Amino acid sequence: MSEQRYRLRNPASGREVVLEAEPQEVYLDRETGQPLELVGKVLPLPPSRSRLPWAVANLRFCPWCDQLAQKDLNECPTCGRRMGPLAPPAPIR
Ligand SMILES: [Zn+2]
């Protein structure tokens, strides 16, 4: 079973949500009751060696293709190029 997720936006507030949605359905903002407009598909996760969840804190941009990749991968899952080491975190003083 593959639930396609979509980004939906409230045009009034600009708030975006990600939902498992059917594109032909109309979804309402839970808070304001306004209809949400479909912004785009959320791509399904490519098969990946990463064990990190697909969360902003665990992602970085590939320097080659500018797509998101999990930080624990050496090669970009999108273009397959080597992304190089991450800068080490700033030392805690
Ligand atoms: Zn890439």
PDB file of the backbone (N, CA, C, O) and the ligand in Angstrom, with CONECT records:
HET     ZN  A 101       1
ATOM      1  N   MET A   1       0.858  -1.195   0.000  1.00  0.00           N
ATOM      2  CA  MET A   1       0.000   0.000   0.000  1.00  0.00           C
ATOM      3  C   MET A   1       0.893   1.243   0.000  1.00  0.00           C
ATOM      4  O   MET A   1       1.769   1.376   0.854  1.00  0.00           O
ATOM      5  N   SER A   2       0.680   2.128  -0.929  1.00  0.00           N
ATOM      6  CA  SER A   2       1.504   3.329  -0.973  1.00  0.00           C
ATOM      7  C   SER A   2       0.616   4.542  -0.809  1.00  0.00           C
ATOM      8  O   SER A   2      -0.190   4.871  -1.679  1.00  0.00           O
ATOM      9  N   GLU A   3       0.780   5.197   0.321  1.00  0.00           N
ATOM     10  CA  GLU A   3       0.024   6.420   0.529  1.00  0.00           C
ATOM     11  C   GLU A   3       0.825   7.575  -0.040  1.00  0.00           C
ATOM     12  O   GLU A   3       1.927   7.873   0.419  1.00  0.00           O
ATOM     13  N   GLN A   4       0.266   8.209  -1.031  1.00  0.00           N
ATOM     14  CA  GLN A   4       0.939   9.379  -1.587  1.00  0.00           C
ATOM     15  C   GLN A   4       0.675  10.575  -0.694  1.00  0.00           C
ATOM     16  O   GLN A   4      -0.468  10.859  -0.333  1.00  0.00           O
ATOM     17  N   ARG A   5       1.715  11.254  -0.352  1.00  0.00           N
ATOM     18  CA  ARG A   5       1.547  12.435   0.489  1.00  0.00           C
ATOM     19  C   ARG A   5       1.631  13.692  -0.361  1.00  0.00           C
ATOM     20  O   ARG A   5       2.384  13.760  -1.332  1.00  0.00           O
ATOM     21  N   TYR A   6       0.853  14.665   0.021  1.00  0.00           N
ATOM     22  CA  TYR A   6       0.807  15.930  -0.710  1.00  0.00           C
ATOM     23  C   TYR A   6       1.016  17.086   0.243  1.00  0.00           C
ATOM     24  O   TYR A   6       0.661  17.031   1.420  1.00  0.00           O
ATOM     25  N   ARG A   7       1.604  18.133  -0.305  1.00  0.00           N
ATOM     26  CA  ARG A   7       1.668  19.382   0.443  1.00  0.00           C
ATOM     27  C   ARG A   7       0.436  20.197   0.111  1.00  0.00           C
ATOM     28  O   ARG A   7       0.112  20.403  -1.058  1.00  0.00           O
ATOM     29  N   LEU A   8      -0.241  20.653   1.131  1.00  0.00           N
ATOM     30  CA  LEU A   8      -1.435  21.468   0.965  1.00  0.00           C
ATOM     31  C   LEU A   8      -1.206  22.785   1.671  1.00  0.00           C
ATOM     32  O   LEU A   8      -0.571  22.840   2.724  1.00  0.00           O
ATOM     33  N   ARG A   9      -1.737  23.862   1.073  1.00  0.00           N
ATOM     34  CA  ARG A   9      -1.515  25.179   1.650  1.00  0.00           C
ATOM     35  C   ARG A   9      -2.826  25.913   1.812  1.00  0.00           C
ATOM     36  O   ARG A   9      -3.707  25.872   0.953  1.00  0.00           O
ATOM     37  N   ASN A  10      -2.923  26.580   2.932  1.00  0.00           N
ATOM     38  CA  ASN A  10      -4.034  27.487   3.131  1.00  0.00           C
ATOM     39  C   ASN A  10      -3.669  28.801   2.453  1.00  0.00           C
ATOM     40  O   ASN A  10      -2.751  29.483   2.909  1.00  0.00           O
ATOM     41  N   PRO A  11      -4.363  29.182   1.369  1.00  0.00           N
ATOM     42  CA  PRO A  11      -3.961  30.383   0.620  1.00  0.00           C
ATOM     43  C   PRO A  11      -4.069  31.653   1.456  1.00  0.00           C
ATOM     44  O   PRO A  11      -3.366  32.625   1.182  1.00  0.00           O
ATOM     45  N   ALA A  12      -4.925  31.667   2.458  1.00  0.00           N
ATOM     46  CA  ALA A  12      -5.096  32.864   3.275  1.00  0.00           C
ATOM     47  C   ALA A  12      -3.935  33.036   4.243  1.00  0.00           C
ATOM     48  O   ALA A  12      -3.380  34.127   4.367  1.00  0.00           O
ATOM     49  N   SER A  13      -3.572  31.969   4.922  1.00  0.00           N
ATOM     50  CA  SER A  13      -2.554  32.097   5.965  1.00  0.00           C
ATOM     51  C   SER A  13      -1.172  31.683   5.467  1.00  0.00           C
ATOM     52  O   SER A  13      -0.165  32.011   6.093  1.00  0.00           O
ATOM     53  N   GLY A  14      -1.118  30.968   4.349  1.00  0.00           N
ATOM     54  CA  GLY A  14       0.171  30.487   3.866  1.00  0.00           C
ATOM     55  C   GLY A  14       0.669  29.263   4.613  1.00  0.00           C
ATOM     56  O   GLY A  14       1.748  28.748   4.322  1.00  0.00           O
ATOM     57  N   ARG A  15      -0.111  28.800   5.571  1.00  0.00           N
ATOM     58  CA  ARG A  15       0.296  27.633   6.336  1.00  0.00           C
ATOM     59  C   ARG A  15       0.269  26.383   5.454  1.00  0.00           C
ATOM     60  O   ARG A  15      -0.682  26.166   4.704  1.00  0.00           O
ATOM     61  N   GLU A  16       1.293  25.587   5.548  1.00  0.00           N
ATOM     62  CA  GLU A  16       1.338  24.364   4.751  1.00  0.00           C
ATOM     63  C   GLU A  16       1.269  23.155   5.662  1.00  0.00           C
ATOM     64  O   GLU A  16       1.802  23.144   6.771  1.00  0.00           O
ATOM     65  N   VAL A  17       0.594  22.142   5.154  1.00  0.00           N
ATOM     66  CA  VAL A  17       0.552  20.878   5.870  1.00  0.00           C
ATOM     67  C   VAL A  17       0.886  19.780   4.877  1.00  0.00           C
ATOM     68  O   VAL A  17       0.718  19.946   3.669  1.00  0.00           O
ATOM     69  N   VAL A  18       1.354  18.671   5.393  1.00  0.00           N
ATOM     70  CA  VAL A  18       1.601  17.508   4.554  1.00  0.00           C
ATOM     71  C   VAL A  18       0.611  16.440   4.970  1.00  0.00           C
ATOM     72  O   VAL A  18       0.525  16.073   6.142  1.00  0.00           O
ATOM     73  N   LEU A  19      -0.131  15.950   4.003  1.00  0.00           N
ATOM     74  CA  LEU A  19      -1.174  14.974   4.283  1.00  0.00           C
ATOM     75  C   LEU A  19      -1.079  13.815   3.308  1.00  0.00           C
ATOM     76  O   LEU A  19      -0.635  13.972   2.170  1.00  0.00           O
ATOM     77  N   GLU A  20      -1.502  12.658   3.771  1.00  0.00           N
ATOM     78  CA  GLU A  20      -1.787  11.599   2.826  1.00  0.00           C
ATOM     79  C   GLU A  20      -3.142  11.941   2.238  1.00  0.00           C
ATOM     80  O   GLU A  20      -4.166  11.847   2.915  1.00  0.00           O
ATOM     81  N   ALA A  21      -3.141  12.338   0.973  1.00  0.00           N
ATOM     82  CA  ALA A  21      -4.349  12.939   0.414  1.00  0.00           C
ATOM     83  C   ALA A  21      -4.696  12.298  -0.917  1.00  0.00           C
ATOM     84  O   ALA A  21      -3.860  11.689  -1.584  1.00  0.00           O
ATOM     85  N   GLU A  22      -5.964  12.457  -1.278  1.00  0.00           N
ATOM     86  CA  GLU A  22      -6.420  12.110  -2.617  1.00  0.00           C
ATOM     87  C   GLU A  22      -6.545  13.419  -3.378  1.00  0.00           C
ATOM     88  O   GLU A  22      -7.241  14.329  -2.926  1.00  0.00           O
ATOM     89  N   PRO A  23      -5.877  13.533  -4.537  1.00  0.00           N
ATOM     90  CA  PRO A  23      -5.843  14.841  -5.204  1.00  0.00           C
ATOM     91  C   PRO A  23      -7.215  15.353  -5.625  1.00  0.00           C
ATOM     92  O   PRO A  23      -7.402  16.560  -5.780  1.00  0.00           O
ATOM     93  N   GLN A  24      -8.176  14.451  -5.813  1.00  0.00           N
ATOM     94  CA  GLN A  24      -9.498  14.934  -6.259  1.00  0.00           C
ATOM     95  C   GLN A  24     -10.360  15.397  -5.092  1.00  0.00           C
ATOM     96  O   GLN A  24     -11.428  15.971  -5.303  1.00  0.00           O
ATOM     97  N   GLU A  25      -9.915  15.158  -3.876  1.00  0.00           N
ATOM     98  CA  GLU A  25     -10.696  15.573  -2.717  1.00  0.00           C
ATOM     99  C   GLU A  25     -10.364  17.000  -2.321  1.00  0.00           C
ATOM    100  O   GLU A  25      -9.301  17.526  -2.651  1.00  0.00           O
ATOM    101  N   VAL A  26     -11.300  17.616  -1.603  1.00  0.00           N
ATOM    102  CA  VAL A  26     -11.045  18.947  -1.064  1.00  0.00           C
ATOM    103  C   VAL A  26     -10.786  18.789   0.422  1.00  0.00           C
ATOM    104  O   VAL A  26     -11.551  18.144   1.139  1.00  0.00           O
ATOM    105  N   TYR A  27      -9.696  19.388   0.870  1.00  0.00           N
ATOM    106  CA  TYR A  27      -9.358  19.313   2.281  1.00  0.00           C
ATOM    107  C   TYR A  27      -9.503  20.686   2.908  1.00  0.00           C
ATOM    108  O   TYR A  27      -9.208  21.708   2.289  1.00  0.00           O
ATOM    109  N   LEU A  28      -9.953  20.688   4.124  1.00  0.00           N
ATOM    110  CA  LEU A  28     -10.169  21.945   4.825  1.00  0.00           C
ATOM    111  C   LEU A  28      -9.134  22.096   5.929  1.00  0.00           C
ATOM    112  O   LEU A  28      -8.725  21.130   6.573  1.00  0.00           O
ATOM    113  N   ASP A  29      -8.732  23.336   6.119  1.00  0.00           N
ATOM    114  CA  ASP A  29      -7.821  23.639   7.213  1.00  0.00           C
ATOM    115  C   ASP A  29      -8.512  23.314   8.531  1.00  0.00           C
ATOM    116  O   ASP A  29      -9.635  23.746   8.792  1.00  0.00           O
ATOM    117  N   ARG A  30      -7.811  22.543   9.349  1.00  0.00           N
ATOM    118  CA  ARG A  30      -8.401  22.094  10.601  1.00  0.00           C
ATOM    119  C   ARG A  30      -8.747  23.275  11.506  1.00  0.00           C
ATOM    120  O   ARG A  30      -9.709  23.206  12.270  1.00  0.00           O
ATOM    121  N   GLU A  31      -7.972  24.357  11.426  1.00  0.00           N
ATOM    122  CA  GLU A  31      -8.188  25.470  12.345  1.00  0.00           C
ATOM    123  C   GLU A  31      -9.194  26.480  11.819  1.00  0.00           C
ATOM    124  O   GLU A  31     -10.030  26.981  12.571  1.00  0.00           O
ATOM    125  N   THR A  32      -9.115  26.779  10.530  1.00  0.00           N
ATOM    126  CA  THR A  32      -9.941  27.868  10.011  1.00  0.00           C
ATOM    127  C   THR A  32     -11.095  27.372   9.159  1.00  0.00           C
ATOM    128  O   THR A  32     -12.008  28.143   8.864  1.00  0.00           O
ATOM    129  N   GLY A  33     -11.081  26.100   8.753  1.00  0.00           N
ATOM    130  CA  GLY A  33     -12.142  25.581   7.916  1.00  0.00           C
ATOM    131  C   GLY A  33     -12.063  26.021   6.472  1.00  0.00           C
ATOM    132  O   GLY A  33     -12.956  25.717   5.681  1.00  0.00           O
ATOM    133  N   GLN A  34     -10.988  26.747   6.110  1.00  0.00           N
ATOM    134  CA  GLN A  34     -10.857  27.188   4.730  1.00  0.00           C
ATOM    135  C   GLN A  34     -10.317  26.050   3.865  1.00  0.00           C
ATOM    136  O   GLN A  34      -9.549  25.208   4.331  1.00  0.00           O
ATOM    137  N   PRO A  35     -10.731  26.039   2.602  1.00  0.00           N
ATOM    138  CA  PRO A  35     -10.208  24.981   1.736  1.00  0.00           C
ATOM    139  C   PRO A  35      -8.714  25.161   1.484  1.00  0.00           C
ATOM    140  O   PRO A  35      -8.221  26.277   1.323  1.00  0.00           O
ATOM    141  N   LEU A  36      -8.016  24.043   1.455  1.00  0.00           N
ATOM    142  CA  LEU A  36      -6.584  24.074   1.203  1.00  0.00           C
ATOM    143  C   LEU A  36      -6.331  23.840  -0.272  1.00  0.00           C
ATOM    144  O   LEU A  36      -7.053  23.085  -0.924  1.00  0.00           O
ATOM    145  N   GLU A  37      -5.311  24.487  -0.793  1.00  0.00           N
ATOM    146  CA  GLU A  37      -4.956  24.226  -2.182  1.00  0.00           C
ATOM    147  C   GLU A  37      -3.754  23.295  -2.240  1.00  0.00           C
ATOM    148  O   GLU A  37      -2.841  23.358  -1.418  1.00  0.00           O
ATOM    149  N   LEU A  38      -3.792  22.441  -3.232  1.00  0.00           N
ATOM    150  CA  LEU A  38      -2.736  21.463  -3.409  1.00  0.00           C
ATOM    151  C   LEU A  38      -1.493  22.159  -3.952  1.00  0.00           C
ATOM    152  O   LEU A  38      -1.552  22.823  -4.987  1.00  0.00           O
ATOM    153  N   VAL A  39      -0.387  22.009  -3.265  1.00  0.00           N
ATOM    154  CA  VAL A  39       0.855  22.660  -3.696  1.00  0.00           C
ATOM    155  C   VAL A  39       1.711  21.693  -4.491  1.00  0.00           C
ATOM    156  O   VAL A  39       2.266  22.054  -5.529  1.00  0.00           O
ATOM    157  N   GLY A  40       1.818  20.485  -4.013  1.00  0.00           N
ATOM    158  CA  GLY A  40       2.652  19.552  -4.750  1.00  0.00           C
ATOM    159  C   GLY A  40       2.699  18.214  -4.054  1.00  0.00           C
ATOM    160  O   GLY A  40       2.252  18.043  -2.920  1.00  0.00           O
ATOM    161  N   LYS A  41       3.259  17.277  -4.785  1.00  0.00           N
ATOM    162  CA  LYS A  41       3.446  15.933  -4.257  1.00  0.00           C
ATOM    163  C   LYS A  41       4.681  15.894  -3.377  1.00  0.00           C
ATOM    164  O   LYS A  41       5.679  16.557  -3.658  1.00  0.00           O
ATOM    165  N   VAL A  42       4.607  15.120  -2.321  1.00  0.00           N
ATOM    166  CA  VAL A  42       5.814  14.818  -1.563  1.00  0.00           C
ATOM    167  C   VAL A  42       6.358  13.518  -2.135  1.00  0.00           C
ATOM    168  O   VAL A  42       5.686  12.486  -2.140  1.00  0.00           O
ATOM    169  N   LEU A  43       7.582  13.598  -2.614  1.00  0.00           N
ATOM    170  CA  LEU A  43       8.150  12.426  -3.273  1.00  0.00           C
ATOM    171  C   LEU A  43       8.307  11.286  -2.283  1.00  0.00           C
ATOM    172  O   LEU A  43       8.700  11.499  -1.136  1.00  0.00           O
ATOM    173  N   PRO A  44       8.000  10.081  -2.726  1.00  0.00           N
ATOM    174  CA  PRO A  44       8.234   8.949  -1.833  1.00  0.00           C
ATOM    175  C   PRO A  44       9.727   8.801  -1.571  1.00  0.00           C
ATOM    176  O   PRO A  44      10.561   9.153  -2.406  1.00  0.00           O
ATOM    177  N   LEU A  45      10.036   8.287  -0.423  1.00  0.00           N
ATOM    178  CA  LEU A  45      11.437   8.142  -0.080  1.00  0.00           C
ATOM    179  C   LEU A  45      12.102   7.135  -1.003  1.00  0.00           C
ATOM    180  O   LEU A  45      11.592   6.031  -1.192  1.00  0.00           O
ATOM    181  N   PRO A  46      13.232   7.508  -1.575  1.00  0.00           N
ATOM    182  CA  PRO A  46      13.933   6.528  -2.384  1.00  0.00           C
ATOM    183  C   PRO A  46      14.531   5.472  -1.461  1.00  0.00           C
ATOM    184  O   PRO A  46      14.817   5.742  -0.295  1.00  0.00           O
ATOM    185  N   PRO A  47      14.715   4.268  -1.998  1.00  0.00           N
ATOM    186  CA  PRO A  47      15.389   3.259  -1.167  1.00  0.00           C
ATOM    187  C   PRO A  47      16.751   3.803  -0.756  1.00  0.00           C
ATOM    188  O   PRO A  47      17.505   4.297  -1.594  1.00  0.00           O
ATOM    189  N   SER A  48      17.049   3.718   0.465  1.00  0.00           N
ATOM    190  CA  SER A  48      18.202   4.447   0.965  1.00  0.00           C
ATOM    191  C   SER A  48      18.879   3.657   2.067  1.00  0.00           C
ATOM    192  O   SER A  48      18.246   2.880   2.783  1.00  0.00           O
ATOM    193  N   ARG A  49      20.177   3.872   2.186  1.00  0.00           N
ATOM    194  CA  ARG A  49      20.905   3.206   3.247  1.00  0.00           C
ATOM    195  C   ARG A  49      20.840   3.983   4.537  1.00  0.00           C
ATOM    196  O   ARG A  49      21.316   3.532   5.580  1.00  0.00           O
ATOM    197  N   SER A  50      20.254   5.143   4.457  1.00  0.00           N
ATOM    198  CA  SER A  50      20.212   5.967   5.658  1.00  0.00           C
ATOM    199  C   SER A  50      19.225   5.387   6.655  1.00  0.00           C
ATOM    200  O   SER A  50      18.179   4.857   6.280  1.00  0.00           O
ATOM    201  N   ARG A  51      19.571   5.495   7.921  1.00  0.00           N
ATOM    202  CA  ARG A  51      18.629   5.084   8.952  1.00  0.00           C
ATOM    203  C   ARG A  51      18.007   6.293   9.621  1.00  0.00           C
ATOM    204  O   ARG A  51      17.200   6.165  10.542  1.00  0.00           O
ATOM    205  N   LEU A  52      18.392   7.468   9.149  1.00  0.00           N
ATOM    206  CA  LEU A  52      17.819   8.664   9.757  1.00  0.00           C
ATOM    207  C   LEU A  52      16.428   8.915   9.204  1.00  0.00           C
ATOM    208  O   LEU A  52      16.186   8.713   8.014  1.00  0.00           O
ATOM    209  N   PRO A  53      15.510   9.355  10.058  1.00  0.00           N
ATOM    210  CA  PRO A  53      14.196   9.736   9.540  1.00  0.00           C
ATOM    211  C   PRO A  53      14.303  10.954   8.640  1.00  0.00           C
ATOM    212  O   PRO A  53      15.221  11.763   8.782  1.00  0.00           O
ATOM    213  N   TRP A  54      13.377  11.080   7.729  1.00  0.00           N
ATOM    214  CA  TRP A  54      13.374  12.160   6.737  1.00  0.00           C
ATOM    215  C   TRP A  54      12.858  13.419   7.412  1.00  0.00           C
ATOM    216  O   TRP A  54      11.723  13.841   7.190  1.00  0.00           O
ATOM    217  N   ALA A  55      13.706  14.008   8.236  1.00  0.00           N
ATOM    218  CA  ALA A  55      13.321  15.214   8.972  1.00  0.00           C
ATOM    219  C   ALA A  55      14.353  16.294   8.692  1.00  0.00           C
ATOM    220  O   ALA A  55      15.519  16.010   8.419  1.00  0.00           O
ATOM    221  N   VAL A  56      13.903  17.525   8.765  1.00  0.00           N
ATOM    222  CA  VAL A  56      14.774  18.641   8.399  1.00  0.00           C
ATOM    223  C   VAL A  56      16.103  18.582   9.149  1.00  0.00           C
ATOM    224  O   VAL A  56      17.158  18.871   8.585  1.00  0.00           O
ATOM    225  N   ALA A  57      16.040  18.206  10.418  1.00  0.00           N
ATOM    226  CA  ALA A  57      17.258  18.194  11.219  1.00  0.00           C
ATOM    227  C   ALA A  57      18.263  17.167  10.720  1.00  0.00           C
ATOM    228  O   ALA A  57      19.453  17.272  11.016  1.00  0.00           O
ATOM    229  N   ASN A  58      17.799  16.176   9.968  1.00  0.00           N
ATOM    230  CA  ASN A  58      18.689  15.114   9.505  1.00  0.00           C
ATOM    231  C   ASN A  58      19.071  15.262   8.038  1.00  0.00           C
ATOM    232  O   ASN A  58      19.716  14.380   7.471  1.00  0.00           O
ATOM    233  N   LEU A  59      18.683  16.360   7.429  1.00  0.00           N
ATOM    234  CA  LEU A  59      18.885  16.504   5.987  1.00  0.00           C
ATOM    235  C   LEU A  59      19.879  17.605   5.682  1.00  0.00           C
ATOM    236  O   LEU A  59      20.045  18.555   6.447  1.00  0.00           O
ATOM    237  N   ARG A  60      20.535  17.454   4.544  1.00  0.00           N
ATOM    238  CA  ARG A  60      21.348  18.547   4.032  1.00  0.00           C
ATOM    239  C   ARG A  60      21.176  18.594   2.527  1.00  0.00           C
ATOM    240  O   ARG A  60      20.609  17.681   1.926  1.00  0.00           O
ATOM    241  N   PHE A  61      21.668  19.660   1.925  1.00  0.00           N
ATOM    242  CA  PHE A  61      21.541  19.789   0.486  1.00  0.00           C
ATOM    243  C   PHE A  61      22.776  19.229  -0.189  1.00  0.00           C
ATOM    244  O   PHE A  61      23.902  19.514   0.216  1.00  0.00           O
ATOM    245  N   CYS A  62      22.557  18.434  -1.216  1.00  0.00           N
ATOM    246  CA  CYS A  62      23.665  17.926  -2.022  1.00  0.00           C
ATOM    247  C   CYS A  62      24.321  19.110  -2.727  1.00  0.00           C
ATOM    248  O   CYS A  62      23.625  19.931  -3.323  1.00  0.00           O
ATOM    249  N   PRO A  63      25.664  19.214  -2.669  1.00  0.00           N
ATOM    250  CA  PRO A  63      26.322  20.345  -3.330  1.00  0.00           C
ATOM    251  C   PRO A  63      26.270  20.257  -4.854  1.00  0.00           C
ATOM    252  O   PRO A  63      26.534  21.244  -5.541  1.00  0.00           O
ATOM    253  N   TRP A  64      25.932  19.080  -5.386  1.00  0.00           N
ATOM    254  CA  TRP A  64      25.922  18.903  -6.840  1.00  0.00           C
ATOM    255  C   TRP A  64      24.560  19.203  -7.431  1.00  0.00           C
ATOM    256  O   TRP A  64      24.442  20.005  -8.357  1.00  0.00           O
ATOM    257  N   CYS A  65      23.529  18.560  -6.896  1.00  0.00           N
ATOM    258  CA  CYS A  65      22.211  18.694  -7.531  1.00  0.00           C
ATOM    259  C   CYS A  65      21.235  19.484  -6.670  1.00  0.00           C
ATOM    260  O   CYS A  65      20.105  19.730  -7.092  1.00  0.00           O
ATOM    261  N   ASP A  66      21.657  19.890  -5.453  1.00  0.00           N
ATOM    262  CA  ASP A  66      20.810  20.720  -4.603  1.00  0.00           C
ATOM    263  C   ASP A  66      19.563  20.012  -4.094  1.00  0.00           C
ATOM    264  O   ASP A  66      18.606  20.664  -3.675  1.00  0.00           O
ATOM    265  N   GLN A  67      19.566  18.690  -4.128  1.00  0.00           N
ATOM    266  CA  GLN A  67      18.433  17.961  -3.563  1.00  0.00           C
ATOM    267  C   GLN A  67      18.772  17.561  -2.135  1.00  0.00           C
ATOM    268  O   GLN A  67      19.937  17.525  -1.738  1.00  0.00           O
ATOM    269  N   LEU A  68      17.734  17.263  -1.381  1.00  0.00           N
ATOM    270  CA  LEU A  68      17.957  16.893   0.008  1.00  0.00           C
ATOM    271  C   LEU A  68      18.457  15.469   0.127  1.00  0.00           C
ATOM    272  O   LEU A  68      18.035  14.573  -0.604  1.00  0.00           O
ATOM    273  N   ALA A  69      19.358  15.287   1.056  1.00  0.00           N
ATOM    274  CA  ALA A  69      19.886  13.957   1.325  1.00  0.00           C
ATOM    275  C   ALA A  69      20.075  13.824   2.830  1.00  0.00           C
ATOM    276  O   ALA A  69      20.342  14.808   3.520  1.00  0.00           O
ATOM    277  N   GLN A  70      19.938  12.613   3.328  1.00  0.00           N
ATOM    278  CA  GLN A  70      20.173  12.415   4.748  1.00  0.00           C
ATOM    279  C   GLN A  70      21.644  12.633   5.064  1.00  0.00           C
ATOM    280  O   GLN A  70      22.523  12.283   4.276  1.00  0.00           O
ATOM    281  N   LYS A  71      21.895  13.215   6.227  1.00  0.00           N
ATOM    282  CA  LYS A  71      23.257  13.599   6.594  1.00  0.00           C
ATOM    283  C   LYS A  71      24.194  12.420   6.776  1.00  0.00           C
ATOM    284  O   LYS A  71      25.409  12.593   6.691  1.00  0.00           O
ATOM    285  N   ASP A  72      23.669  11.224   7.023  1.00  0.00           N
ATOM    286  CA  ASP A  72      24.575  10.108   7.262  1.00  0.00           C
ATOM    287  C   ASP A  72      24.950   9.375   5.978  1.00  0.00           C
ATOM    288  O   ASP A  72      25.600   8.331   6.030  1.00  0.00           O
ATOM    289  N   LEU A  73      24.549   9.908   4.834  1.00  0.00           N
ATOM    290  CA  LEU A  73      24.928   9.286   3.567  1.00  0.00           C
ATOM    291  C   LEU A  73      26.159   9.977   2.996  1.00  0.00           C
ATOM    292  O   LEU A  73      26.312  11.193   3.117  1.00  0.00           O
ATOM    293  N   ASN A  74      27.034   9.193   2.373  1.00  0.00           N
ATOM    294  CA  ASN A  74      28.179   9.793   1.700  1.00  0.00           C
ATOM    295  C   ASN A  74      27.844  10.147   0.269  1.00  0.00           C
ATOM    296  O   ASN A  74      28.389  11.097  -0.294  1.00  0.00           O
ATOM    297  N   GLU A  75      26.934   9.371  -0.321  1.00  0.00           N
ATOM    298  CA  GLU A  75      26.558   9.639  -1.695  1.00  0.00           C
ATOM    299  C   GLU A  75      25.132  10.153  -1.751  1.00  0.00           C
ATOM    300  O   GLU A  75      24.257   9.695  -1.016  1.00  0.00           O
ATOM    301  N   CYS A  76      24.923  11.094  -2.620  1.00  0.00           N
ATOM    302  CA  CYS A  76      23.606  11.680  -2.771  1.00  0.00           C
ATOM    303  C   CYS A  76      22.642  10.644  -3.333  1.00  0.00           C
ATOM    304  O   CYS A  76      22.957  10.016  -4.344  1.00  0.00           O
ATOM    305  N   PRO A  77      21.468  10.440  -2.709  1.00  0.00           N
ATOM    306  CA  PRO A  77      20.499   9.476  -3.241  1.00  0.00           C
ATOM    307  C   PRO A  77      19.874   9.944  -4.551  1.00  0.00           C
ATOM    308  O   PRO A  77      19.292   9.131  -5.269  1.00  0.00           O
ATOM    309  N   THR A  78      19.975  11.213  -4.877  1.00  0.00           N
ATOM    310  CA  THR A  78      19.358  11.729  -6.096  1.00  0.00           C
ATOM    311  C   THR A  78      20.292  11.612  -7.293  1.00  0.00           C
ATOM    312  O   THR A  78      19.904  11.080  -8.333  1.00  0.00           O
ATOM    313  N   CYS A  79      21.532  12.109  -7.152  1.00  0.00           N
ATOM    314  CA  CYS A  79      22.432  12.115  -8.307  1.00  0.00           C
ATOM    315  C   CYS A  79      23.556  11.101  -8.159  1.00  0.00           C
ATOM    316  O   CYS A  79      24.295  10.851  -9.111  1.00  0.00           O
ATOM    317  N   GLY A  80      23.691  10.509  -6.962  1.00  0.00           N
ATOM    318  CA  GLY A  80      24.689   9.458  -6.775  1.00  0.00           C
ATOM    319  C   GLY A  80      26.105   9.964  -6.605  1.00  0.00           C
ATOM    320  O   GLY A  80      27.033   9.165  -6.481  1.00  0.00           O
ATOM    321  N   ARG A  81      26.291  11.280  -6.596  1.00  0.00           N
ATOM    322  CA  ARG A  81      27.644  11.800  -6.447  1.00  0.00           C
ATOM    323  C   ARG A  81      28.035  11.862  -4.975  1.00  0.00           C
ATOM    324  O   ARG A  81      27.191  11.942  -4.083  1.00  0.00           O
ATOM    325  N   ARG A  82      29.320  11.824  -4.763  1.00  0.00           N
ATOM    326  CA  ARG A  82      29.834  11.881  -3.418  1.00  0.00           C
ATOM    327  C   ARG A  82      29.704  13.303  -2.879  1.00  0.00           C
ATOM    328  O   ARG A  82      30.117  14.268  -3.522  1.00  0.00           O
ATOM    329  N   MET A  83      29.126  13.411  -1.692  1.00  0.00           N
ATOM    330  CA  MET A  83      28.855  14.742  -1.170  1.00  0.00           C
ATOM    331  C   MET A  83      29.971  15.277  -0.291  1.00  0.00           C
ATOM    332  O   MET A  83      29.989  16.467   0.021  1.00  0.00           O
ATOM    333  N   GLY A  84      30.908  14.417   0.117  1.00  0.00           N
ATOM    334  CA  GLY A  84      31.994  14.897   0.958  1.00  0.00           C
ATOM    335  C   GLY A  84      31.575  14.985   2.405  1.00  0.00           C
ATOM    336  O   GLY A  84      30.390  14.907   2.730  1.00  0.00           O
ATOM    337  N   PRO A  85      32.553  15.147   3.270  1.00  0.00           N
ATOM    338  CA  PRO A  85      32.230  15.147   4.706  1.00  0.00           C
ATOM    339  C   PRO A  85      31.487  16.409   5.106  1.00  0.00           C
ATOM    340  O   PRO A  85      31.678  17.485   4.540  1.00  0.00           O
ATOM    341  N   LEU A  86      30.647  16.235   6.086  1.00  0.00           N
ATOM    342  CA  LEU A  86      29.968  17.391   6.684  1.00  0.00           C
ATOM    343  C   LEU A  86      30.965  18.160   7.531  1.00  0.00           C
ATOM    344  O   LEU A  86      31.888  17.574   8.096  1.00  0.00           O
ATOM    345  N   ALA A  87      30.787  19.438   7.618  1.00  0.00           N
ATOM    346  CA  ALA A  87      31.595  20.209   8.538  1.00  0.00           C
ATOM    347  C   ALA A  87      31.303  19.704   9.950  1.00  0.00           C
ATOM    348  O   ALA A  87      30.149  19.470  10.308  1.00  0.00           O
ATOM    349  N   PRO A  88      32.352  19.541  10.740  1.00  0.00           N
ATOM    350  CA  PRO A  88      32.105  19.055  12.111  1.00  0.00           C
ATOM    351  C   PRO A  88      31.312  20.079  12.888  1.00  0.00           C
ATOM    352  O   PRO A  88      31.427  21.278  12.636  1.00  0.00           O
ATOM    353  N   PRO A  89      30.504  19.619  13.834  1.00  0.00           N
ATOM    354  CA  PRO A  89      29.716  20.578  14.634  1.00  0.00           C
ATOM    355  C   PRO A  89      30.639  21.483  15.433  1.00  0.00           C
ATOM    356  O   PRO A  89      31.743  21.092  15.812  1.00  0.00           O
ATOM    357  N   ALA A  90      30.179  22.673  15.677  1.00  0.00           N
ATOM    358  CA  ALA A  90      30.986  23.631  16.443  1.00  0.00           C
ATOM    359  C   ALA A  90      31.252  23.074  17.839  1.00  0.00           C
ATOM    360  O   ALA A  90      30.353  22.529  18.480  1.00  0.00           O
ATOM    361  N   PRO A  91      32.483  23.213  18.299  1.00  0.00           N
ATOM    362  CA  PRO A  91      32.775  22.690  19.649  1.00  0.00           C
ATOM    363  C   PRO A  91      32.006  23.445  20.710  1.00  0.00           C
ATOM    364  O   PRO A  91      31.773  24.649  20.600  1.00  0.00           O
ATOM    365  N   ILE A  92      31.619  22.719  21.734  1.00  0.00           N
ATOM    366  CA  ILE A  92      30.897  23.345  22.852  1.00  0.00           C
ATOM    367  C   ILE A  92      31.936  23.836  23.859  1.00  0.00           C
ATOM    368  O   ILE A  92      32.776  23.068  24.328  1.00  0.00           O
ATOM    369  N   ARG A  93      31.866  25.079  24.169  1.00  0.00           N
ATOM    370  CA  ARG A  93      32.845  25.635  25.104  1.00  0.00           C
ATOM    371  C   ARG A  93      32.267  25.677  26.516  1.00  0.00           C
ATOM    372  O   ARG A  93      32.942  26.115  27.447  1.00  0.00           O
TER     373      ARG A  93
HETATM  374 ZN    ZN A 101      23.030  15.117  -5.628  1.00  0.00          ZN2+
END
